[in-house]
Amino acid sequence: MIETRHLKLVDTVAQVGSLSKAADKLFLTQSALSHQLKELETYLGTPVFYRIHNQLHFTPAGKEFRDSGKQILEQLAQLEQRVQHMDQDPLKKYIHGYSQEETKRLNDQATTISELLHWDSLWEDGSIILEAGCGVGAQTRIIGPNNPGCQFTAVDLSEKSLEKASKTLLDLGVDNVEFRQADVLKLPYEDESFDHIFVCFLLEHLAEPQKALDELKRVLKKPGTITVIEGDHGSAYFHPYSETAHKAIQAQVLLQKQNGGNANIGRQLYPMLAQAGFSHVSVSPRQVYVDDSKPKMVEGFIKNTFIAMIRGVADEVLSQNIISKEDMENGIRDLYRTAQGGGSFCYTFFKATGLRE
Ligand SMILES: C[S@@+](CC[C@H](N)C(=O)[O-])C[C@H]1O[C@@H](n2cnc3c(N)ncnc32)[C@H](O)[C@@H]1O
């Protein structure tokens, strides 16, 4: 049967143009390569190459084998990447990473849209609240002071982010939050420990978001509420329209998918919370609309939140061959055009709440 070594052989000959160079590249002797080629042609029942004036040319069957084989090799390489990524440390799977730029981006994001997302993130005094996946505390620094009568426990996988979060809140004089390192899939709390749960931009990064919701529900009191905020990259549209800008966004969606996440999760919050057994589930879409009448939003949202996020994954999507360098650069350039005079940008966040009865 056709084996990957046959696909590689034909692909390499197509790249280097001769059997002897292909043998060198594949670390084979020329007779071993000729043997493999003969084996393949016998199996296919048709030649792959013919020679004119000592030059190799693909037969029509050879061309089909070369082109389809190339696609199969690319799919195998992607499969290998995906599986290897699955076995990695979850901290490494988090596509935005833990750089200083990302800390700034998360803070810009939270500040610019704080009113839109948090005008109703309010709980009754005396509540004990768990914030899961708090990161560098970009949301914590808003919901903590907005609810001075509540006590928050904020958890994240990353010790480094927790240190930053803790310092930020200390500097702001916020004293109703304690931080703890924990995995949302295995929380170190007894059943029914919290009155309310708050989650923001976490589920989109998890390979098993439903399992996380089950675990969060376990530590929630009855009655108690969960609030989940997530984005949805399928909701991004803008003027001037650019196919390439959409390609660059889609590259981030694919990267997140390869790492087990879902950048379009916002639209699924209703069924997910319902499946986890929450009642009274209600989803409120929160649209950000920016044009040049809102210069602070042009800077804070289009440039420093959205484009910064796509730029932040550029190296990774290029190294994984998800998109060409040219498309990525042009896509980012076109996204910047939406932030120039006459441009506009829309994005929708989804805020869902549910009750554990
Ligand atoms: C996009 S950040 C959001 C941080 C914060 N909620 C915000 O809105 O700025 C996602 C965070 O989820 C954390 N995270 C990922 N998987 C996690 C897990 N299994 N348990 C706890 N935190 C996790 C990451 O370390 C990261 O800090």
Ligand as a Chemical Component Dictionary entry (heavy atoms), coordinates in Angstrom:
data_LIG
# 
_chem_comp.id                   LIG 
_chem_comp.type                 NON-POLYMER 
_chem_comp.pdbx_formal_charge   0 
_chem_comp.three_letter_code    LIG 
# 
loop_
_chem_comp_atom.comp_id 
_chem_comp_atom.atom_id 
_chem_comp_atom.alt_atom_id 
_chem_comp_atom.type_symbol 
_chem_comp_atom.charge 
_chem_comp_atom.model_Cartn_x 
_chem_comp_atom.model_Cartn_y 
_chem_comp_atom.model_Cartn_z 
_chem_comp_atom.pdbx_ordinal 
LIG C1  C1  C 0  -7.435  35.256 28.548 1  
LIG S1  S1  S 1  -6.839  35.010 30.173 2  
LIG C2  C2  C 0  -8.150  35.830 31.006 3  
LIG C3  C3  C 0  -7.750  36.360 32.314 4  
LIG C4  C4  C 0  -8.800  37.230 32.978 5  
LIG N1  N1  N 0  -9.998  36.483 33.278 6  
LIG C5  C5  C 0  -9.144  38.430 32.127 7  
LIG O1  O1  O 0  -10.280 38.500 31.632 8  
LIG O2  O2  O -1 -8.282  39.281 31.946 9  
LIG C6  C6  C 0  -7.142  33.288 30.534 10 
LIG C7  C7  C 0  -6.524  32.810 31.822 11 
LIG O3  O3  O 0  -7.004  31.487 32.087 12 
LIG C8  C8  C 0  -5.969  30.799 32.754 13 
LIG N2  N2  N 0  -6.217  29.347 32.641 14 
LIG C9  C9  C 0  -6.118  28.565 31.556 15 
LIG N3  N3  N 0  -6.444  27.296 31.870 16 
LIG C10 C10 C 0  -6.755  27.278 33.194 17 
LIG C11 C11 C 0  -7.151  26.263 34.101 18 
LIG N4  N4  N 0  -7.290  24.999 33.709 19 
LIG N5  N5  N 0  -7.384  26.601 35.382 20 
LIG C12 C12 C 0  -7.232  27.887 35.802 21 
LIG N6  N6  N 0  -6.848  28.884 34.974 22 
LIG C13 C13 C 0  -6.604  28.588 33.696 23 
LIG C14 C14 C 0  -4.708  31.241 32.051 24 
LIG O4  O4  O 0  -3.572  31.006 32.868 25 
LIG C15 C15 C 0  -5.016  32.726 31.843 26 
LIG O5  O5  O 0  -4.518  33.500 32.893 27 
# 
loop_
_chem_comp_bond.comp_id 
_chem_comp_bond.atom_id_1 
_chem_comp_bond.atom_id_2 
_chem_comp_bond.value_order 
_chem_comp_bond.pdbx_ordinal 
LIG C1  S1  SING 1  
LIG S1  C2  SING 2  
LIG S1  C6  SING 3  
LIG C2  C3  SING 4  
LIG C3  C4  SING 5  
LIG C4  N1  SING 6  
LIG C4  C5  SING 7  
LIG C5  O1  DOUB 8  
LIG C5  O2  SING 9  
LIG C6  C7  SING 10 
LIG C7  O3  SING 11 
LIG C7  C15 SING 12 
LIG O3  C8  SING 13 
LIG C8  N2  SING 14 
LIG C8  C14 SING 15 
LIG N2  C9  SING 16 
LIG N2  C13 SING 17 
LIG C9  N3  DOUB 18 
LIG N3  C10 SING 19 
LIG C10 C11 SING 20 
LIG C10 C13 DOUB 21 
LIG C11 N4  SING 22 
LIG C11 N5  DOUB 23 
LIG N5  C12 SING 24 
LIG C12 N6  DOUB 25 
LIG N6  C13 SING 26 
LIG C14 O4  SING 27 
LIG C14 C15 SING 28 
LIG C15 O5  SING 29 
# 
